[in-house]
Amino acid sequence: MNQDELQHYLNKYYYFYNFERCHSSLNTKTPFQTLQKFLNKVIFIILNNYFLYNYVY
């Protein structure tokens, strides 16, 4: 196996592990699903604070 083949298989596993495989420690969600949920919360907080700061005062 050469370096390019190895990289190809590592990339495939990385994709599977983070986007397809459910993790029991993440409540049977994928890491990507967990990240999406977290980012949605962060965006909501940022937007909320922006509107509060700019339109309430």
C-alpha positions in Angstrom: 0.0 0.0 0.0 1.4 3.3 -1.0 0.9 6.7 0.7 -1.9 7.8 -1.6 -3.9 4.6 -1.0 -3.4 4.9 2.7 -4.6 8.5 2.7 -7.6 7.4 0.7 -8.6 4.7 3.2 -8.0 7.0 6.1 -10.2 9.7 4.6 -13.0 7.1 4.0 -12.7 6.0 7.7 -12.7 9.6 8.9 -15.9 10.3 6.9 -17.6 7.1 8.2 -16.5 7.8 11.8 -17.7 11.4 11.9 -20.7 11.5 9.5 -22.2 8.0 9.5 -21.3 6.1 12.7 -23.6 6.7 15.7 -21.8 7.0 19.0 -23.3 5.8 22.2 -21.5 8.6 24.1 -23.3 11.1 21.9 -26.7 9.7 22.6 -26.6 7.7 19.4 -25.8 10.7 17.2 -22.9 11.2 14.9 -20.2 13.7 15.8 -21.4 15.8 12.9 -25.0 15.9 14.1 -23.7 16.8 17.6 -21.6 19.6 16.1 -24.6 20.9 14.1 -26.8 21.1 17.2 -24.1 22.9 19.1 -23.5 25.4 16.4 -27.2 26.1 16.0 -27.3 27.0 19.7 -24.3 29.2 19.4 -25.7 31.0 16.4 -29.0 31.5 18.2 -27.2 33.0 21.2 -25.1 35.3 19.1 -28.1 36.5 17.0 -30.2 36.9 20.1 -27.5 39.0 21.8 -27.0 41.1 18.7 -30.7 42.0 18.4 -31.0 42.7 22.1 -28.0 44.9 22.0 -29.0 46.8 18.8 -32.7 47.0 19.1 -33.6 47.1 22.8 -31.3 50.0 23.9 
